[in-house]
Amino acid sequence: MCTLTLSASIPALKPAECVGSLCPPATPSQYAVFFFGLYLIALGTGGIKPCVSSFGADQFDDSDPKERLLVASFSGTSLYRFQRPGGSPITRMCQVVVASFHKWNLEVPQDSSLLYETQDKHSAIEGSRKLEHSDELKCLDKAAVLSEAEMKSGDLPDPWRLCTVTQVEELKILIRMFPIWATGIVFSAVYAQMSTMFVEQGMLMDTTIGSFTIPPASLSTFDVISVICWVPIYDRIVVPIARKITGQERGFSVLQRMGIGLFISMLSMTAAALVEIKRLQLVKELGLAGEAVAVPLSIFWQIPQYMLVGASEVFTFIGQLEFFYEQSPDAMRSLCSALSLLTTSFGNYLSSFILTMVTYFTTTGGKPGWIPDNLNEGHLDYFFWLLAGLSVLNMLVYVFCANKYKQKKAS
């Protein structure tokens, strides 16, 4: 934040002032300082938000060399000795893929108990409980198939050739979570409008209250107010009512909570489109289409769309965090919690991509397009309707994936 403040305050670090409609571009060094500040924020966020995983007091002690080498007995003999896999979760996933590829010609036994797993009560993976074998994605089970050479050998198995069932199930869980995760990208694209197109829309509305002028971007305060209001409403009112209907302790399951948020996000785009329709009607009635001036429509008409975005946050974003934390393997909770941040990133990229495509296809033949520099000549309402339609399609895909999703089973 200090770097960004400097880039906006020191004359040498910010572009020169505009002269009329001519605005000098920023220099490469000015861009460098600005983006350096932004990426520092991303780095700090990446360090803080994923740090939510915790494990019990019975987790392994890395300082004890005896715990680094565990011995599992099979039929009364020490056939399988293994060392806890080190490295990141990504390394373990790569090991499963490589091991299953090397054993593509082996058949997976019908009895899952014949697959390789530690005989100790703890998993070979630090901080993780054992995971029960699942029947999906059997091709990955090949990574846990014992070859004849491995059964006869008493040496430590190569983790790039033989993986435990728990390690294989970790990858399966992430693959099963992927469709649920992907549907959050469209939601994040809708959420991104709050700091982009909502502000552009507000700039051409009446922002005055007496002698005071309201900065259009400050209306995001109502998003915060909505979140503050909805959290206690959800806990004290919505959950007790839903508990009586569904019989669930939480009222709604995590997947149901996320689905409700996706529906509310669609309503926020609908509200924004309706406000824009009214604004453009005034533009037409007053003959302001050729002028980039505000219309006499109070900016407070934007409050419902901001409030709806805040409500969708309470359902979807919090639901996402709970889903990734609960459904992720024990030793992958930090990684999976970071996936919710990744949807925000991809959502912003998707928003930019949609905007670029809309501009490209709607400006053919010299037309001003849906989103010209002067929004009074465009159709921002069409853009909001497009996002509302994408939200509906995304919600339908989500409902299908949520119904097919199978919860993880830890032993």
Buried (B, 14 or more C-beta within 10 A) or exposed (E): EEBBEBBEEEEEBBBEEEEEEEEEEBBEEBEEBBEEBEEBEEEEEEEEBBEBBEBEEEBBEEEEEEEEEBEBEEEEEEBBBBEBBEEEBEEBBBBBBBBBEBBEEBEBEEEBEEBBBBEEEBBBBBBBBBBEBBEEBEEBBBBBBBBEEBEEEEEEBEBBBBBBBBBBBBBBBBEBBEBBBBBBBBBBBBBBBBEEBBBEBBBBBBBEEEEEEBEBEEBBEBBEBBBEBBBEBBEEEBBEEBBEEEEEEEBBBBBBBBBBBBBBBBBBBBBBBBBBBBBBEBBEEEEBEEEEEBBEBEBBBBBBBBBBBBBBBBBBBBBBBBBBBEBBBBBBBBBBBBBBBBBBEBBBEBBEEBBEEBBEEBBEEEEBBBBBEBBBBBBBBBBBBBBBEBBBEBBEBBBEBBEEBEEBEBE
